[in-house]
Amino acid sequence: MFRRMMLAVVPAAALAASAAVGPAQAQQAQFGTAAEARTMLDRAIAAVRADKSKALAAFNAGADGFRDRDLYPFCANAADGVFTAHPTLRGTQIRDLKDAAGTAFGEQILRAGAAEGQVNEVGYSFPRPGTTAPAPKLSYVTKVADQVCAVGYYK
């Protein structure tokens, strides 16, 4: 009898444990990770070096794998700070961006992207795509040719 009861309890416990892990895994799959953001930035750097015009067009269109859940590359001219690639801010001034706390993170992104070949991190709050509420975000930033490019992920 004890053995029969254990055979019934063990599968039920395993099912309960997998259900508890399921939503966390589903949420993680819904959003990009730090590693995925860095990988996308590396791909974006290579694309800009190969053909800047084609790369910026792909970034703006979210084509060629440059849009993955809440991950996307964005770029601005290093000289004037105007977005050349962004899902919603293309053509606007990056220097004007401030988060809910008043931090001028657009200016921080430009400064972080001052040196080519060096990747820096900038943390700020910015709404996830499709929302208006600010969420904590960290962007990997670098300079590529005359562009400051970044890919950020939400924490």
Secondary structure, DSSP 8 states (H G I E B T S, - for coil): -HHHHHHHHHHHHHHHHHHHHHHHHHHHHHS--HHHHHHHHHHHHHHHHH-HHHHHHHHHHT-TT--BTTB-EEEEETTT-BEEE-TTTTTSBGGG---TT---HHHHHHHHTSSBT--EEEEEEEE-TT--SEEEEEEEEEEETTEEEEEEEE-
